[in-house]
Every structure is written in structure tokens, then in C-alpha cells.
Amino acid sequence: MWLYLGQKIPCDQGETDCTQSWVYANDFFDKPKHTQYIFAFYWIFEVITTVGYGDYTGATSDEYIFSIALEFLGLTFFSFLMGSINGIFNTSDNFDDLIEEKLDSLDMWIKKIEKSNKPFHIQPTLYNDIRKYVEQAFLYDFNLVIEEFPFYQQITPKMQTDLIQNTRVFKEFERSFNHFFEECERGFTNEMIINMFCRIQNPGRTVIPYKSNVKEMWFIRQGLVEVYNNENDEIVKDKPILYLPKYSYFGDYQILYNLKSNLVFKTLAHSPEDKKNGSTETLPDIIFMCCSNEHLNDFCDLFP
């Protein structure tokens, strides 16, 4: 459009009331077409981003009107973009509202199940358990930022880094697993954290069975994990070969080398001290943050 306005018929020689368009006023009429197109893109991006160097300006009434419209479009777009980014940084109320919205959707889903299962109803204890697990998953699901705020991928890498390093939940997670992230590129860390999701497992549950394909890399945010050589060791031996404490991770090398697991990973049902004392008290749920094998492989390809 800018190029079209500039290529209007030039003023005749001796015509005093005529205003030259930008192509003729700035001597672009005798330059190659590709040069005119490059300059037109340069000028449009200069105006729409409100930089306004002032090195070249419109001259005719049509060019003035087009410039005003372009500036208004640029201001509107960047105001909308910054408002969306501020919505991400304002964590407390907005995120709580988001959780409530998700839980309301869960209530509707349960009511539909009950409606299709009349005259039977879901037991209140089961309903509370489902709600608790879903709420905890939402509280720790980092990829909600991408699902609910599609502008994350549109902001600059520096702004993405500022978002990760200045948002409490992301910053605490990165600091807790600094022994993993400290040698990683900044872009890898950003992409991995923002794409993580939560897994909550009951104590005593097998997370990765023996000789199974590993579908996720697991970061232990709460609880302990037992490691056995194989399923027979899990049954026969009293002790695992290894305990993985809080802030450990596993499943990475199996994914990177496309191997089936040669170990059994199982959430700890009873602490070693409880086993010695004969206590049967069950430990709290184990909370993991996970990254899918597809995402992990993609990030390794992007940041080798």
C-alpha cells in the first residue's frame, strides 16, 4: 500500500500546487523495484513499531492518512501484547482465578458422568480425591502458561528469560534443580521449564516398569523413589539398590539413547526408618514434574 501511494503520477514541471509523493520526493523513482520494496518494508516497520526515525516521511494527504492508520495499528497491537504479558506476571489473583475456572470445568464433567450413570452417584470421598489431585496438578502445571497465554512464543527470548527468572514458581523450580540446569543453554532451560506438567503418584506405585519404554523425564519435587535392578529384585529383596531423594531426576538417558528401562522406579510407600520400626504409616503423595520424551528430544535438537 505504501509503495502504491508513492507511485502515483508525479507532478508536471512548472506545477506549483502539486506535492510530490515519497517515491519522487526522495528520488526512488529511478531505483530498482527490489530497492523500493525493501525501503517500503523498512518504513512500515519503523512506523508500526513507533520508532519514527524521521529520516523519511510522507508528503501527500493519502500518505499522511496511511501513516496515521499504521501508527494506530502499531499502538493497538503492542498495547494488547504488553497487557497479555502483564497478565502472565500478575501471578496471584489471575492464576487463582484460572485454577477456579478449571475446577468449575471439572465439576461440570463429574455432573455429566453422574447424569449418564443414574441412579448411581460418585461417592463424596472419590469426588474430593479427584478434585484434590486435579487442583494440585493445575498448581504445578507450567505448560498452562502456554495453553492459556498464547503470547509466550511471540515475545523475544530475553523477555522469555525474564519471565522464567522473575516468576516465583518457575524461579523456585529452576533453583531447586540447578544441578541439572546449570550446564544447559538458557533457551533449553526456558523451553523445558515452560513445557513441564505435573504427575502426582500414590506411594508404592511403579513409575517406570522394567524393560518398558520411557515416555517422560521425571523430576522429583516431593517424596522419595526406590530403584530396583528388575521386577524380581523388587519382590525378593527388602532393600532397593538406590533411593532417589527430593530434587533428583531420572529417565533422561533412556530417552536420549532410545533405550528400554533396565531398572524399576517405584514411589516409596514406607521410609527406611518406618520399615525398621515396623510402622505401616503411609507416606504423602509423591509429586513429579515431567517433560515428555518428544519435547526433550526436540529441545536437544534445538540446543545441541
Contacts in CASP RR format, 6 or more apart in sequence:
PFRMAT RR
TARGET T0000
AUTHOR 0000-0000-0000
METHOD contacts of the structure
MODEL  1
MWLYLGQKIPCDQGETDCTQSWVYANDFFDKPKHTQYIFAFYWIFEVITT
VGYGDYTGATSDEYIFSIALEFLGLTFFSFLMGSINGIFNTSDNFDDLIE
EKLDSLDMWIKKIEKSNKPFHIQPTLYNDIRKYVEQAFLYDFNLVIEEFP
FYQQITPKMQTDLIQNTRVFKEFERSFNHFFEECERGFTNEMIINMFCRI
QNPGRTVIPYKSNVKEMWFIRQGLVEVYNNENDEIVKDKPILYLPKYSYF
GDYQILYNLKSNLVFKTLAHSPEDKKNGSTETLPDIIFMCCSNEHLNDFC
DLFP
1 66 0 8 1.000
2 22 0 8 1.000
2 40 0 8 1.000
2 43 0 8 1.000
2 44 0 8 1.000
2 63 0 8 1.000
2 66 0 8 1.000
3 23 0 8 1.000
3 36 0 8 1.000
3 37 0 8 1.000
3 40 0 8 1.000
5 21 0 8 1.000
5 22 0 8 1.000
5 60 0 8 1.000
5 62 0 8 1.000
5 63 0 8 1.000
5 66 0 8 1.000
6 21 0 8 1.000
6 22 0 8 1.000
6 23 0 8 1.000
6 24 0 8 1.000
6 60 0 8 1.000
6 63 0 8 1.000
7 21 0 8 1.000
7 23 0 8 1.000
8 21 0 8 1.000
8 60 0 8 1.000
8 62 0 8 1.000
10 20 0 8 1.000
10 21 0 8 1.000
10 24 0 8 1.000
10 29 0 8 1.000
11 18 0 8 1.000
11 19 0 8 1.000
11 20 0 8 1.000
11 24 0 8 1.000
12 18 0 8 1.000
19 59 0 8 1.000
19 60 0 8 1.000
20 59 0 8 1.000
20 60 0 8 1.000
21 58 0 8 1.000
21 59 0 8 1.000
21 60 0 8 1.000
21 63 0 8 1.000
22 28 0 8 1.000
22 56 0 8 1.000
22 57 0 8 1.000
22 58 0 8 1.000
22 59 0 8 1.000
22 63 0 8 1.000
23 29 0 8 1.000
23 36 0 8 1.000
25 59 0 8 1.000
26 56 0 8 1.000
28 35 0 8 1.000
28 36 0 8 1.000
28 39 0 8 1.000
39 56 0 8 1.000
43 56 0 8 1.000
44 70 0 8 1.000
46 52 0 8 1.000
46 53 0 8 1.000
47 67 0 8 1.000
47 70 0 8 1.000
47 71 0 8 1.000
48 70 0 8 1.000
48 71 0 8 1.000
48 73 0 8 1.000
48 74 0 8 1.000
48 77 0 8 1.000
49 74 0 8 1.000
49 78 0 8 1.000
50 71 0 8 1.000
50 74 0 8 1.000
50 75 0 8 1.000
50 78 0 8 1.000
57 67 0 8 1.000
58 64 0 8 1.000
58 67 0 8 1.000
81 151 0 8 1.000
81 154 0 8 1.000
81 155 0 8 1.000
84 149 0 8 1.000
84 151 0 8 1.000
85 151 0 8 1.000
85 155 0 8 1.000
85 159 0 8 1.000
85 163 0 8 1.000
87 94 0 8 1.000
87 149 0 8 1.000
88 145 0 8 1.000
88 149 0 8 1.000
88 151 0 8 1.000
88 152 0 8 1.000
88 163 0 8 1.000
88 167 0 8 1.000
89 163 0 8 1.000
89 166 0 8 1.000
89 167 0 8 1.000
91 167 0 8 1.000
91 168 0 8 1.000
91 169 0 8 1.000
98 138 0 8 1.000
98 144 0 8 1.000
98 148 0 8 1.000
99 135 0 8 1.000
99 138 0 8 1.000
99 139 0 8 1.000
102 134 0 8 1.000
102 138 0 8 1.000
103 131 0 8 1.000
103 134 0 8 1.000
103 135 0 8 1.000
103 138 0 8 1.000
106 130 0 8 1.000
106 131 0 8 1.000
106 134 0 8 1.000
110 122 0 8 1.000
110 127 0 8 1.000
110 130 0 8 1.000
113 122 0 8 1.000
114 120 0 8 1.000
114 121 0 8 1.000
114 122 0 8 1.000
133 200 0 8 1.000
136 198 0 8 1.000
136 200 0 8 1.000
136 285 0 8 1.000
136 287 0 8 1.000
137 197 0 8 1.000
137 198 0 8 1.000
137 199 0 8 1.000
137 200 0 8 1.000
138 144 0 8 1.000
138 198 0 8 1.000
139 198 0 8 1.000
140 169 0 8 1.000
140 198 0 8 1.000
140 221 0 8 1.000
140 287 0 8 1.000
140 289 0 8 1.000
141 196 0 8 1.000
141 197 0 8 1.000
141 198 0 8 1.000
142 169 0 8 1.000
142 170 0 8 1.000
142 173 0 8 1.000
142 193 0 8 1.000
142 194 0 8 1.000
142 195 0 8 1.000
142 196 0 8 1.000
142 197 0 8 1.000
142 289 0 8 1.000
143 194 0 8 1.000
143 195 0 8 1.000
143 196 0 8 1.000
143 197 0 8 1.000
145 152 0 8 1.000
145 194 0 8 1.000
146 152 0 8 1.000
146 153 0 8 1.000
146 194 0 8 1.000
146 195 0 8 1.000
152 160 0 8 1.000
152 163 0 8 1.000
152 194 0 8 1.000
155 163 0 8 1.000
157 186 0 8 1.000
157 187 0 8 1.000
157 190 0 8 1.000
160 187 0 8 1.000
160 190 0 8 1.000
160 194 0 8 1.000
161 186 0 8 1.000
161 187 0 8 1.000
161 190 0 8 1.000
163 170 0 8 1.000
164 170 0 8 1.000
164 171 0 8 1.000
164 174 0 8 1.000
164 189 0 8 1.000
164 190 0 8 1.000
164 193 0 8 1.000
164 194 0 8 1.000
165 171 0 8 1.000
165 174 0 8 1.000
170 193 0 8 1.000
170 194 0 8 1.000
173 193 0 8 1.000
173 196 0 8 1.000
173 221 0 8 1.000
173 289 0 8 1.000
174 181 0 8 1.000
174 189 0 8 1.000
174 193 0 8 1.000
176 221 0 8 1.000
176 247 0 8 1.000
177 219 0 8 1.000
177 247 0 8 1.000
177 249 0 8 1.000
179 247 0 8 1.000
180 219 0 8 1.000
180 249 0 8 1.000
181 189 0 8 1.000
184 192 0 8 1.000
184 303 0 8 1.000
185 303 0 8 1.000
187 303 0 8 1.000
188 299 0 8 1.000
188 300 0 8 1.000
188 302 0 8 1.000
188 303 0 8 1.000
191 295 0 8 1.000
191 299 0 8 1.000
191 302 0 8 1.000
191 303 0 8 1.000
192 291 0 8 1.000
192 295 0 8 1.000
192 296 0 8 1.000
192 299 0 8 1.000
195 291 0 8 1.000
195 292 0 8 1.000
195 295 0 8 1.000
196 219 0 8 1.000
196 289 0 8 1.000
196 290 0 8 1.000
196 291 0 8 1.000
197 289 0 8 1.000
197 290 0 8 1.000
198 287 0 8 1.000
198 288 0 8 1.000
198 289 0 8 1.000
198 290 0 8 1.000
199 216 0 8 1.000
199 218 0 8 1.000
199 287 0 8 1.000
199 288 0 8 1.000
199 289 0 8 1.000
199 290 0 8 1.000
200 285 0 8 1.000
200 286 0 8 1.000
200 287 0 8 1.000
200 288 0 8 1.000
201 207 0 8 1.000
201 267 0 8 1.000
201 285 0 8 1.000
201 286 0 8 1.000
201 288 0 8 1.000
202 267 0 8 1.000
202 285 0 8 1.000
202 286 0 8 1.000
203 267 0 8 1.000
203 268 0 8 1.000
203 269 0 8 1.000
203 270 0 8 1.000
203 282 0 8 1.000
203 283 0 8 1.000
203 284 0 8 1.000
203 285 0 8 1.000
203 286 0 8 1.000
204 266 0 8 1.000
204 267 0 8 1.000
204 268 0 8 1.000
204 269 0 8 1.000
205 266 0 8 1.000
205 267 0 8 1.000
206 264 0 8 1.000
206 265 0 8 1.000
206 266 0 8 1.000
206 267 0 8 1.000
207 218 0 8 1.000
207 225 0 8 1.000
207 265 0 8 1.000
207 266 0 8 1.000
207 267 0 8 1.000
207 288 0 8 1.000
208 214 0 8 1.000
208 218 0 8 1.000
208 250 0 8 1.000
208 251 0 8 1.000
208 261 0 8 1.000
208 263 0 8 1.000
208 264 0 8 1.000
208 265 0 8 1.000
209 231 0 8 1.000
209 261 0 8 1.000
209 264 0 8 1.000
210 228 0 8 1.000
210 230 0 8 1.000
210 231 0 8 1.000
210 261 0 8 1.000
210 262 0 8 1.000
210 263 0 8 1.000
210 264 0 8 1.000
211 260 0 8 1.000
211 261 0 8 1.000
211 262 0 8 1.000
212 260 0 8 1.000
212 261 0 8 1.000
213 260 0 8 1.000
213 261 0 8 1.000
214 251 0 8 1.000
214 254 0 8 1.000
214 255 0 8 1.000
214 259 0 8 1.000
214 260 0 8 1.000
214 261 0 8 1.000
214 293 0 8 1.000
215 292 0 8 1.000
215 293 0 8 1.000
216 251 0 8 1.000
216 290 0 8 1.000
216 291 0 8 1.000
216 292 0 8 1.000
216 293 0 8 1.000
217 249 0 8 1.000
217 250 0 8 1.000
217 251 0 8 1.000
217 252 0 8 1.000
217 255 0 8 1.000
217 290 0 8 1.000
217 291 0 8 1.000
217 293 0 8 1.000
217 296 0 8 1.000
218 225 0 8 1.000
218 249 0 8 1.000
218 250 0 8 1.000
218 251 0 8 1.000
218 265 0 8 1.000
218 288 0 8 1.000
218 289 0 8 1.000
218 290 0 8 1.000
219 247 0 8 1.000
219 248 0 8 1.000
219 249 0 8 1.000
219 288 0 8 1.000
219 289 0 8 1.000
219 290 0 8 1.000
219 291 0 8 1.000
220 244 0 8 1.000
220 245 0 8 1.000
220 246 0 8 1.000
220 247 0 8 1.000
220 248 0 8 1.000
220 249 0 8 1.000
220 286 0 8 1.000
220 287 0 8 1.000
220 288 0 8 1.000
221 246 0 8 1.000
221 247 0 8 1.000
221 287 0 8 1.000
221 288 0 8 1.000
221 289 0 8 1.000
222 246 0 8 1.000
222 284 0 8 1.000
222 285 0 8 1.000
222 286 0 8 1.000
222 287 0 8 1.000
223 245 0 8 1.000
223 246 0 8 1.000
223 267 0 8 1.000
223 268 0 8 1.000
223 283 0 8 1.000
223 284 0 8 1.000
223 286 0 8 1.000
223 287 0 8 1.000
224 243 0 8 1.000
224 244 0 8 1.000
224 245 0 8 1.000
224 246 0 8 1.000
224 267 0 8 1.000
224 268 0 8 1.000
224 271 0 8 1.000
224 283 0 8 1.000
224 286 0 8 1.000
225 243 0 8 1.000
225 244 0 8 1.000
225 248 0 8 1.000
225 250 0 8 1.000
225 265 0 8 1.000
225 266 0 8 1.000
225 267 0 8 1.000
225 268 0 8 1.000
225 286 0 8 1.000
226 240 0 8 1.000
226 242 0 8 1.000
226 243 0 8 1.000
226 244 0 8 1.000
226 265 0 8 1.000
226 266 0 8 1.000
226 267 0 8 1.000
226 268 0 8 1.000
227 240 0 8 1.000
227 241 0 8 1.000
227 242 0 8 1.000
227 243 0 8 1.000
227 244 0 8 1.000
227 250 0 8 1.000
227 263 0 8 1.000
227 264 0 8 1.000
227 265 0 8 1.000
227 266 0 8 1.000
228 234 0 8 1.000
228 237 0 8 1.000
228 240 0 8 1.000
228 241 0 8 1.000
228 263 0 8 1.000
228 264 0 8 1.000
228 266 0 8 1.000
229 241 0 8 1.000
229 262 0 8 1.000
229 263 0 8 1.000
229 264 0 8 1.000
230 262 0 8 1.000
230 263 0 8 1.000
230 264 0 8 1.000
231 264 0 8 1.000
233 240 0 8 1.000
233 241 0 8 1.000
233 264 0 8 1.000
234 240 0 8 1.000
234 264 0 8 1.000
234 266 0 8 1.000
238 275 0 8 1.000
239 272 0 8 1.000
240 266 0 8 1.000
243 268 0 8 1.000
243 272 0 8 1.000
244 250 0 8 1.000
244 265 0 8 1.000
250 265 0 8 1.000
251 261 0 8 1.000
251 265 0 8 1.000
252 296 0 8 1.000
253 259 0 8 1.000
254 260 0 8 1.000
254 261 0 8 1.000
255 293 0 8 1.000
255 296 0 8 1.000
255 297 0 8 1.000
256 296 0 8 1.000
256 297 0 8 1.000
256 300 0 8 1.000
267 286 0 8 1.000
268 283 0 8 1.000
268 286 0 8 1.000
269 282 0 8 1.000
269 283 0 8 1.000
270 279 0 8 1.000
270 280 0 8 1.000
270 281 0 8 1.000
270 282 0 8 1.000
270 283 0 8 1.000
271 283 0 8 1.000
273 279 0 8 1.000
274 280 0 8 1.000
274 281 0 8 1.000
END
